[in-house]
């Protein structure tokens, strides 16, 4: 790898002159700047941006912790955040927690050691008591990505999952459903926790209990979705409606495949709805009712917020709550009298 000394020799100047040119010093002659930059290109010199940044007190890098990089919603957020921050001159250093709470804390510390300028996080477990301690120890801005941590001292951008789930639950109750099941992601994360709270609140208002045996939570995968449906359909009093509260498309595919293998017709034998809309739900026949939100807008706002916090480090915690909406499709249109399907 070429060095500054080699650039200086090639340009016929001192190493300090090369440093002044590369650091963007204003008092440099145009002729000198052009000669140094030509030498940089000729010898193939690549500056150590991290080292240079550390000397100035920044690295132009934002750390990002995510719960599961295989989740399409998370992948979409990463794509938007990376694009927005790149336009602002920042790179993204990504750490995947693989759905493990202990990895959340380890990743925070890892990114701290890498001297990132700020942290964006969609943790696996935002109820982990070790997280607030780890985050409070940071001297950089922290922005939560669709996560909620007590106490509310950290900035964040959230989707109104509770409100969306309430709209969906009201819709199902209006169709006569009383035995409503939920297959959700881990309740240690804000999105799934909020959806369950929303459904439970609506059912309570109508005097309908949310039966514990019909609520199954876990890390999304096709196998998880398939096993959850098997358990629900084999219950002594099976549900007439299932809400897939997990945004993971693998879990959704598992649910749909298991229903199909048992000859259960969505929209006729059972109502099916999604807690997070996506192409699979819209393209399924019949189309599947779902809670929709603008994931790109959420990620874009989170990127803007972290840039704002880096520029104004004395700002206090600030939370943005974005709306959700209900998209009604044929999977929930029929009213129900009693569930009947082969188990």
N, C-alpha and C positions, 0 to 999 in steps of 0.2 A: 504494500500500500504506500502510495506517495506521501511525502511529508511536506510541511511548510518550508523546511530548509531547501528541499528539491525545487519547489516552486520559486523560491527566492533566487536560487542559482540560475534557473532557467530564465527568469525575468531580469536578472542582473541587478537585483535590489536586495535590501536587507530583509531578514525574516520579520522584523517589526513592521516594515512597510507592507508586507503581504498581509499581516494580521490587521493592520488599519484598513486595508481595502476590503477584506472579507467580513470585517465587523460593521461595514457600512459607515465608516467615519466620514463626516461631511467635508473635512479639510484635506481632501486628496485630489491631486491634479487629474484631469480626465485622461491625459496620456499615460500616467502611471497606472491608473485603474484598468485601462484597456490592456496594458502590457501584462499586468499581473493576472487578469482574468484569462488572457490568451495562454499564459503559462499554466494556469490551473487546468484548462482544457487539454493542453498538450501532454502534461504528465499524468493526467487522470486523478488529480487530487480530489478527495471527498472529505469535507470538514466533519469533525466529530461534533454533531449538533448537540448531543447530550452534554458533553464536557463544556462546550461553549455556553450552553444554556445555564448550567450549574454555576458557572462563573458570574453569570448575570442574575442568578436567583430564580430561574425558571427553565423548564425543559420543552415547552410547547407541546406537551403530551397530557392527555386526559385519560385517567384510568377508568375502566368500565367493568363492573362485576355483574354477571348475569347468572340466573339460576339454571338455565338449560339452553344451550346454544342450538339444540335440535328442535326446539319449539318454534314453529314458523312465525308466531307473533313476536317472539324475542329476536329471531333472525331479522325480521323486518325492522324492528326498532334499532338494532345494531347498524343495519345498512343506512338508515336515515341519519342517525347520530354521526356515524363516520363521515358521511357526505357533508353534513352541515359543518362539522368541526374542521374538516379538511379545507373547506372554503374560507374558514377563518384563520387558517394557518396552523392548525393543531392536528397532531396525530392521535390515534386511539390505541391504548394498550389494553387488550381484552383478557379477562380472567373468567373462566367458566367454573361454576360451583358444582355442576353435575347433580343438582337437587339436594346437596348435603349441607346442613347448617354449619358444620364445623369448617367446611371449605369457604363459607362466606367470610368468616373472621380471618382465616388464613390468607384469603385473597386481598382483603383490605390491607393487611400488614405487608403482603408481598408488593402491592402497588405503592404503598408508602415508602418502602425501601427503594423502589425504582424512581422515586422523586417526581411523581406525576404532579401536575399543577392543580388538578381538581379530580373529584371522583363522582362518577355516575353509577348508580347501583339499582339492580332489580334482584334482590336477594332471594334465596330459597326459603328462608325462615326469618321474617321480619319481627317475630316475637322472641327471638333468641336474646336473653338478657345480656349476653356478652357483646352484642352488636353496638348498643349505645355507648358502651365503654370504649370500644375500639374506635368508633367514629368520633367521639368527643376528644380523643387523644390526637386527632389529626389537626394540622394547622392549615389545611387547605379547604376550599369550598366543597360541600357535599350536596348532591342533588339526587333525590330518590326517584326512581323510574317506576311508577305504578306500585309503589310500596309505601307503607305507613308504619312509622316507628315511634313508640312512646319513649320519652316525652316528645311533643311536636316541636322540636327545635331545629329540625333539618328541613331544607327546602325540598319540594317535590312536585311532580305533575302526576295527577291521578285520573283514572276514568271512574265515572260514577257507576260502578258495578252494582251497588245496592239498589240504586234507582232503576237501573235496567232490569234487574231481577224482579223487582216489585211489579213492573209493567208486565213482565212475562207471567208471573204468578197470577196476577189479576186476570189475564187473558185465559189461562188454563182453568181457573175457578169459574169464570163466566161460561166455559164450555162444559161445566158439570164435573170437573175432575176434583176428587177429594184425596185419592191415594196417589200422591205425587212423589216421585223418586228423584234424587239428585246424585249424579256421578260427578264428583268434583276433584279438582287438584287439591293439594295439601292445604289444610285450613290454617297453616302457619304462615301463609302468604296472603296479602291483602285482597287480591282479586277474588279468589275462591271463598275466603272468609266473608267478604262483603256480599257476594251473591247468595250464600246460604242465609245470611242475616236478612236480606231483602225478602227472600221467599218465605222465611219463617215469620216475618212481621206481617205479611199479607195473609198467610194462612191463619195466624192468631187472630187477626181482625175479623175473619170469617168464622172463627170458632173451630177451625180445622187443625188438628195436631200434625206436626211434621214428624212422621214416624221414624224413630232412630234407625230401625232396621232397613229403611229405604234410603238412607244417606250413606254413601260410600265415597271415601276420600283416599287419594293416593297419587303418586307420581304418574303422570300420563304416559301411557304406552299402549300399543295395540292389545297386548296381552291383558293389561289392566282393564281396559274397556270391555273386552270379551268376558273376563271373569266376573266383572261387576254386573253385567247383564244377566249372566247365568244365575248368579245369586238372587237377583231381583225377581226373575221370572219363576224361580223355584220356591219363592216365598209362599206361605199358606194363603196370603192375601196379596197378590202381586199388584204392582202399580198400574194405573191406567195411563199415566204420563211419565215420561222420563226427561229430566233436564240434564243435558251434558254440560256441566259447569266448567269443564276443563277445556282450555283453549288449544290443547295439544291435538293436532290432527291425527296422530297415531291412536290416541284413545278414542277419538270420534270414529275412526275407521273400524276399530275393534268392536265398538257398540253396534254399528250398522251391520257389520259382517255377521255378528252373532245373532242379531234379530233375523237376518235373512236366512241363516242356516236353520233356524227353528221354525221358519215359515210364518213369522210374525210380520204382518203387513203394516208398515208405518203409515199413519194417517187413517187407518181403518181399525186394526186391532189394538193399536196403541198410539198415543200422541208422543212425538219426539221433538225436542227443542234444544238449541245450542246456546250456551252462555257467552260464546264468542264467535261471531259470524265469520265465515270464510268461504272460499270457492267451493269446497267440498259440500257444504250445506246448501249453497245456492244451486249447484248443478245436480244434486241428488234428485231422484224421481221417486216420490214427490219431493218438491223443495221443502227444506226444513226451516221452520221458524227459528229466529235467533235474535240475540241482543247484538246490535251493531255499534261500533265505535270507530273513530278515525285514529288508527294506530300511528299513521304517518304524522298527523298533527301533534299527537302526544309526544312522539320522539323529537319532532322539530322544536316544540316548545321547551322540552327538557334540555336540548342542546343550547337553545337561546338563553335559558335560565343559568346554565353553568357558565356560559361566556359572560353573562352579566355579573354573576357572583365573583368571577375571577377579576373583573374590572373594578368592582366595588366590593371589596372584601369585608367591609364593615356592615353590610346589609344583614338583617336578621332573617330568620326562617320564613319562607314564603311558599304557600301551597296553592297550586292551581288545580281545580276540579273541573274536568271536561265532561260534557253530557254524553249519554248513551241513548239509543232509541231501539224500539222493537220493530223487527221486520217480520210480518206475519206471512207464512207460506202454507201450502196445503197440508203439511204434516200435523197441524193442530186445528184444522178448520172444523172437523166433525165434533158434535157434542157426544158425551159419553153416557152410557147407562151402566155397563159392567164390563170389566175386562174379560176377554175370552181368547185364549190362545194355548197352543200345545206347549207343555213344559218338558 
